[in-house]
Amino acid sequence: MVVRPFFLFGLLIVLIVITAGCTSFSIGSVLYNNNNLTVYVTGSSPADAGLQVRVFQVRELEQEEQGVTIVPVTLESGGNAIVVPLHLDPGSYKLYIYLIVDRERQPAVIRDIVV
């Protein structure tokens, strides 16, 4: 079987286009302690990003928005601990956490915490 050079070149171009700019991020554990929210993020490559946290206090069957906090972050390959200054009174909260890279929302998670 003879493989033509253009086929290999074309295949190489397709692979480059498919994988260009592909970075993978995931949001892991979220901890609250001493007026700081620590969000653990893992990534496959370094990136400048923004972490947005929308906070809702949960009371019985109602949610009341408490605010939005956005912090700029520089992510390294592997694990990152992002500290977000955040004062929460005792109670139950629902956190909507978004990671924004290159003006695109990457992973987003919802976490429930009790303070």
C-alpha positions in Angstrom: 0.0 0.0 0.0 1.4 3.4 -1.0 0.6 6.4 1.1 0.5 9.6 -0.8 2.4 12.6 0.8 -0.6 14.9 0.4 -2.8 12.5 2.3 -0.4 12.6 5.2 -0.1 16.4 4.9 -3.9 16.8 4.8 -4.4 14.5 7.8 -1.8 16.5 9.7 -3.6 19.8 8.9 -7.0 18.4 10.1 -5.5 17.2 13.4 -3.9 20.6 14.0 -7.2 22.4 13.3 -9.1 20.0 15.6 -6.7 20.3 18.5 -5.8 24.0 18.1 -6.7 26.0 21.2 -8.1 23.0 23.0 -7.5 23.4 26.7 -9.4 21.5 29.2 -10.3 22.8 32.6 -12.4 21.4 35.4 -13.6 22.8 38.7 -13.2 20.5 41.7 -13.7 21.1 45.4 -15.1 24.4 46.8 -14.3 25.3 50.4 -15.4 28.3 52.5 -13.3 29.4 55.5 -12.5 32.7 57.2 -14.4 34.9 54.7 -12.6 33.2 51.7 -14.0 30.8 49.2 -11.3 28.5 47.8 -12.1 27.0 44.4 -9.8 24.2 43.1 -9.4 24.2 39.3 -7.3 21.8 37.2 -6.1 22.6 33.7 -4.2 21.0 30.9 -2.3 24.2 30.0 -1.5 27.7 31.4 -4.1 30.4 30.8 -5.3 33.8 31.9 -8.9 33.5 33.0 -11.6 35.0 35.2 -13.5 33.1 37.9 -17.1 34.3 38.5 -19.1 33.3 41.5 -22.8 34.0 41.8 -24.1 33.5 45.4 -27.7 32.7 46.3 -28.8 32.3 49.9 -31.3 29.4 50.2 -34.2 29.7 52.7 -36.8 27.1 52.7 -38.0 27.0 49.0 -36.6 30.4 48.0 -33.3 31.6 46.7 -32.2 35.2 47.1 -29.2 36.5 45.1 -26.5 37.9 47.4 -24.1 39.1 44.8 -21.6 38.3 42.1 -17.8 38.3 42.5 -15.3 38.1 39.6 -11.6 37.6 40.1 -8.9 37.5 37.5 -6.6 34.4 37.7 -3.6 33.0 36.0 -4.0 29.2 35.8 -1.0 26.9 35.6 -0.9 23.4 34.2 -2.2 21.0 36.8 -3.9 22.0 40.0 -4.7 25.6 41.1 -6.3 26.9 44.3 -8.2 30.2 43.6 -9.1 32.2 46.7 -12.1 34.5 46.3 -12.7 37.0 49.2 -16.3 36.5 50.1 -18.2 37.3 53.3 -21.2 35.0 54.0 -23.4 35.0 57.0 -24.4 31.7 58.6 -26.9 29.8 56.4 -27.2 27.7 53.3 -26.0 28.9 49.9 -26.0 27.8 46.3 -22.9 28.9 44.4 -22.9 29.2 40.6 -19.2 29.1 39.6 -18.0 29.9 36.1 -14.5 29.8 34.6 -14.1 32.2 31.7 -11.1 31.7 29.3 -10.6 33.7 26.1 -14.0 35.3 26.6 -15.7 31.9 26.5 -17.3 30.2 29.5 -15.4 26.9 30.1 -16.6 24.7 32.9 -19.5 25.8 35.1 -20.6 24.1 38.3 -23.2 24.6 41.0 -22.2 23.9 44.5 -24.2 23.9 47.8 -22.5 25.0 50.9 -23.5 25.6 54.5 -21.8 28.3 56.5 
